[in-house]
């Protein structure tokens, strides 16, 4: 019997070598399955299961890997990730939350370094990203894999195109907060069902990219606890005690008192961009890379979701280490690390995979045009789409994506948009990442103070004349100066090492 079994096994192996097939049980064992957790901006897409099944068919055939993709709503994303990590839930790759610094995730051992894995299994990722892969090393190691899109981010206002056209609002003329205030006044007086301005990520001014009486840009050095003002020089400053920050708070409180800002902005759990898509708001502010930074443009991605939208850059484009956000991380507890990187690498190299996860199923969700662009399939326009996700602006290599005809008649538009990175202005501190480990006690204490004050201040809900002084005193008592000194020390060392 034993001799027969050996002969049978030998026969199976010969068949496999000669004819290129193996029994289904052998093939099944060769398919590795990973879990990927990512973001949704609202409801899970109607055709989610169908598209994921098609995606798994493709990845199974090409690399022998399938993925259980789980989408979590933006409003609860960070909390859900923390619960999953604490509970030991299956998770190999996950979208890194933008409201938690990478150094915090590393200190909490939530993400694993990926340098050796990228060298072995992620050459496509490295080739596509170039120097962007180095946007946030910690102790010389890479922990985050950025989305490959245009990283020359600006601070923008995103607002209703139809309302602007209705009242003759020319966004190209906006150069100051005074100009913005005049726009919000028009909305408050004429559109009672629309909130003029809603907060995004619990702050009206996303990412502090627009501060002072004018509108400017700066490098937040990852977490805004110590910044480079105007993105210049290497002197770390406490943003919260600058004149520019105080001027910003005064402006926001003035807007709040005048009714321009949602009155429960400090306590709501709603997300501004979601409220906007629900037709509740005229505008929100965000950080994004736009196809044209010189004038107001129609934001096709949001318009296609049912709300005609303008986006207008209010700051100069700059690439900082923060530009790496919209990144994937490898869970430290993953038991499929090699497979996870192989799977992710496919979405930086394979046009078919990219367009499936971005645009859905050809013929059902989109159709190809003769000039090489694509259009929504009949019945899939705007909010009616069965595959409407943020994958196209936060995952993989967008240079490989088809161009929607409504966006451009140039089929190479996506690739050219991404290529803007090569000519963009980089912050002098690009590549620097602050390691919080030496000041983690102070960091925790300061974070508690920020949680206590920031939302109220940055939604204009309180008068800074009454609150800002207490905020600064408590920051100092919690150890903010120790953090600033440590960040300056690390930045100085980084500058010396990198011959800046």
Protein Blocks (a to p, Z undefined) as FASTA:
>chain_A
ZZmmmmmmmmmmmmmmmnopacfklmmmmpccdddddddfbdcdfklmmmmmmmmmmmmm
mnopacddddddfklmmmmmmmmmmnopacfbdcddfkbcfklmmmnopaccfklmmmmm
mmmmmmmnmmmlmmmcgehiafbdcddddfbdcddddddfklmmmnopafklpcbfklmm
mmmmmmmmmmmmbcfbaceehiabghhlagcjbdcdddeehnopapaehhiajbdcdfkl
gmklmmmmmmmmmmmmnopacfklmmpcbdfklmmmnopafbdcdddddfbfkbccddfk
lmmnopacddddfbdcdddfklmgoiadddfklcblmmmmmmmmmmmmbmklmmmmmnop
ehjlpccdfkopacddehiacjlpcbdcfklmmgcjfklpccdfkloccfklmmmmmmmm
mmmccdfkgoiacdfklmmmmmmmmmmmmmmmmmmmmnopacfklmmmmmmmmmmmnopm
mmmmmmmmmmmmmmmmnoZZ
